[in-house]
Amino acid sequence: MTGQRGFFTQALRFGLVGIGGAIVDYGSLRALLVLGTWPDLARVLSFVVGSTAVYLVNRRWTFTSRRNAPEVVRLAVVLVITFGLVAGVNSLCLRVLPDSAWRITLAWAISQAVATTFNFLAQRTFVFRRPSNP
């Protein structure tokens, strides 16, 4: 169940948490690349690490939710879709962006922007939704 926070408060908190999550995500990506991980796989793994961290904080601070089974199932659905968006957008960007020192970072940033937008709207309306009042 979501608290009584409004859209803009939730969006601000989600954004702040997202900045921390992006740092974790991008840091994981760079570490995996240094270890020689294939860029597409590194991006997917970094997404998993960053998304896990973000979910744990957002659940308590942004959406003030107590985890329950339906919420976990809804979250899993959202993360699978977001995972597909991240992998697809990142892969597309790696193929169409010009080869440069910034290509991987730019592909990460674009896929992150798409995923963050979708993730906020999906978590707010689907995962952490308030039950309807009869």
N, C-alpha and C positions, 0 to 999 in steps of 0.2 A: 504494500500500500504506500503510495506516495504521501509525503507531508503536504502541508498547505502552501508550499512555496509556489510562486508564480513562474510563468514561462521565462521571464528575463532573469530572475534570480537563479533558476535552474540552468539557464544557458550560460550565465556568467560563471557559476561554479563548475559546470561541465567544461567550460573553456579553460579555467585555471587548472583543473585536474588533467585536462587534455594536454596542457603544456608540459606538465610533469611526465605524463605518459608518452608524449612525443619524444622527450629527452631519453626516456628508457628505451623506447622503440628504436630511435635512431642510433643510440649508443650500442644497442644489441646488434643492429644491422652492421655498423662499422666493425664491431668486434668479430662478428661472424665472417665478414669479408676478409679481415686480416688473417683469420684462421684458414682461409682458402675456400670457403663455402661458395657454391654457385650462387650468383646474385639473385635469381628468382627464388631459390630456396631460402636464402638468407632473409629476404624480405618477408616471406611467409612466416618464418620462425620469429623474426623480430616483432611482427604483428601480434603473434600469440603472446609473447612476453609482455609487450606494452598493453594489450587489451586486458590481460589478466590483472595487471596492476591498476589500470583505470577502473575496471569493474569493481574491484574491492573497495576503492575509495568512493566512487560514485554511489554505490549501493548505500553507504552509510551517510555521506555528507551531502551529496547533490539531491538524491531522491529519497533519503531517509526511509529505506526499505528494510524489512526483515526478510531474509531469504526464505523462500518457501518453494515447494516442488513445482508448482505452475510457473513461478518466476524463472526458475532455473531452466525449464523447458523452453520458455519464451526467449530467454537470453541465448540459449543454444541455437535457436532458429536464427535470431538476429546475427549472431557471430558467424554462423555458416554463410549467410548472405554477405556480410561484411568481408569475411575472408575471401569470398569469390570476387568481390569488388576490388579489394586490395591486390590480390594476385593478378586479376585481369588487367586492371588499369596500370599497375606497375610493369607488367610484361609488355603491354602495348607501348607504354612510354619508352621502355628500354629498346624497343625495336624501331620506333619512329623518331626519337630525339637524335640529334647529331652526336656523333662520337666525340665526347669531350671529357675533361676531368670532372665536370659537374653533372654528367648524364645520370649517374646512379642517385645522386642527391636530389636532382630535379624530379626524377621518376618517383622517388620516395615521397617528396613533398606533394606532388600531384595526387598520388594514390592515398596519401594521408588526408588530404583535404576532402576528397570524395568520401572516404570511409568515415571521417569525423562527422561530416554533415549527415550522412545517412544514419550513423550510429546514434547520434543525439536524438534525432527525430524518432527513430525506431525504439530506443530505450524509453523515451518520454511517453510515447503513445502506446507502446505494445508491452514492453518488459515491466516497467514500474508504474503502470496505469493504476488509477484509483478505481475501485469497484463502483459500479453504477448504484446510485441511490434510487430505491423504488419509489 
